[in-house]
Amino acid sequence: MTVPNITDVVGPGDHACLTFTDGDERLDLVAAFVRDGLRAGHKVVCWTDAIEPDGLARELADRAVRPGAAMRRGQLRLAPVSDALLGAGAVTAAAMVDVLSDELDAAAKEGYPGLRITADMAWATRPVGGVEELIAFETKLTELFADGRLCLICQYDRERFDAVTLAFAAKAHPKTVAAQVYYEHPLLRICRQYSQPGIR
């Protein structure tokens, strides 16, 4: 069983799973992940599905990340997952692993000591995706983490994925990213807020 971590515990060489039901909580965690990567001087890539790149840039800015400056200097890229990870051809696990490998090589050529990627995995719930390729993709990724340059957080919306796929996702990732929850009840949930620091 994986142990929940917050983004400041996720670092180079980590492959983590972020499951969420609250969109703001997810965006808080993604913003913290992006901010930490930019501060460390790493290349940061956000593959988004549920939110358009411009909308994600606004959400990051609302959470004390300055995406404009980082995007202008090429350190941060926000792109639809359908264009970046899935490409124009058939969606296969091998092709997606090749995309990640190419991203890692490009970051090294650009002089970055590491690459942080966060990917919204909701694409796999549509006919173009296919959960079977998602499962193969998560399984084949292991070798890319060997040299400690890649850090990847895969985002899974609990309302879009079935329980079996979510259980597989949790098992396939060595780490889990989650907000620190102080109190959980059907009528009240108190958890850590990452931007601005505090509780929600």
SVG drawing of the C-alpha trace seen along z (x, -y; Angstrom):
<svg xmlns="http://www.w3.org/2000/svg" viewBox="-23 -37 46 41">
<polyline fill="none" stroke="black" stroke-width="0.4" points="0.0,0.0 1.3,-3.5 1.7,-6.2 0.0,-9.5 2.4,-12.4 2.1,-16.0 3.9,-17.5 7.0,-18.7 7.7,-15.0 7.5,-14.1 10.8,-14.6 13.2,-13.4 12.7,-9.8 9.2,-9.6 6.1,-8.3 3.0,-9.3 -0.8,-9.0 -3.1,-11.8 -6.8,-10.7 -9.3,-13.5 -12.9,-14.4 -12.5,-18.1 -11.3,-20.1 -9.9,-23.0 -7.9,-20.6 -6.5,-19.0 -5.5,-22.4 -3.9,-23.3 -1.7,-20.2 -0.8,-20.7 0.1,-24.3 2.4,-23.3 4.0,-20.6 4.6,-23.2 5.9,-25.9 8.3,-23.4 9.6,-22.3 10.1,-25.8 11.9,-26.8 14.2,-23.8 15.1,-24.9 13.5,-21.9 11.5,-21.8 7.8,-21.4 5.1,-20.1 1.4,-20.0 -0.7,-17.8 -4.3,-18.8 -7.6,-17.4 -10.5,-18.7 -9.2,-22.3 -7.9,-24.1 -4.3,-25.3 -5.3,-29.0 -7.7,-28.1 -5.0,-26.1 -2.6,-29.1 -5.2,-31.3 -5.7,-28.7 -2.0,-28.5 -1.7,-32.3 -4.5,-32.3 -2.4,-30.0 0.7,-32.1 2.5,-30.5 3.7,-32.9 3.1,-30.7 3.6,-33.5 7.2,-34.2 8.1,-30.5 6.3,-29.8 8.1,-32.6 11.5,-31.3 10.5,-27.7 10.7,-26.3 6.9,-25.6 4.6,-24.1 0.9,-23.6 -0.6,-21.5 -3.7,-19.4 -3.0,-15.8 -4.6,-14.8 -2.0,-16.7 1.0,-16.0 0.8,-12.5 -1.7,-10.8 -0.6,-12.3 -2.4,-11.8 -2.1,-8.1 -3.4,-5.1 -3.2,-5.3 -0.7,-2.7 1.3,-2.4 4.6,-2.1 4.0,-5.3 3.1,-7.2 6.3,-5.9 8.3,-7.1 6.7,-10.6 7.8,-10.7 11.3,-9.5 11.5,-12.2 10.4,-14.9 13.1,-13.7 15.8,-13.9 14.6,-17.3 14.8,-18.7 18.3,-17.4 19.4,-19.0 17.9,-22.3 20.1,-22.1 17.5,-21.3 18.6,-18.9 15.2,-17.3 11.7,-17.1 8.4,-17.3 5.3,-16.2 1.7,-16.1 -0.9,-14.4 -4.7,-14.4 -5.5,-10.8 -9.2,-11.4 -8.4,-10.8 -8.6,-7.0 -12.3,-7.2 -13.1,-8.2 -13.3,-5.8 -10.1,-7.2 -8.2,-6.1 -8.9,-2.7 -8.2,-1.7 -6.2,1.3 -3.6,-1.0 -3.6,-3.1 -2.8,0.0 0.0,1.0 1.4,-2.6 1.6,-2.8 3.3,0.6 5.9,-0.2 7.1,-3.5 9.4,-2.1 12.7,-2.3 12.3,-6.1 12.7,-6.8 15.9,-4.9 18.3,-7.9 16.3,-10.1 15.6,-12.9 11.9,-12.3 9.1,-13.1 5.6,-12.3 2.2,-12.7 -0.8,-11.1 -4.1,-12.6 -7.2,-10.4 -10.7,-11.9 -12.6,-9.5 -15.9,-10.4 -14.6,-9.4 -12.8,-6.2 -14.3,-2.9 -13.1,-1.4 -11.1,1.3 -9.1,-1.1 -8.5,-3.4 -7.3,-0.4 -4.9,0.5 -3.7,-3.1 -3.0,-3.2 -1.0,0.1 0.9,-0.9 2.3,-4.1 5.0,-3.9 3.7,-7.1 0.4,-8.8 -0.2,-12.5 -3.0,-13.7 -4.0,-16.8 -3.5,-16.5 -6.9,-15.9 -7.4,-17.0 -11.1,-16.1 -13.4,-14.0 -17.2,-13.7 -20.0,-13.5 -21.0,-17.1 -17.6,-18.7 -14.1,-18.1 -11.1,-20.1 -7.9,-19.8 -4.7,-21.6 -4.8,-24.4 -1.6,-24.8 -2.1,-28.2 -2.3,-30.4 -1.0,-28.2 -3.7,-27.4 -6.7,-25.2 -10.0,-24.8"/>
</svg>
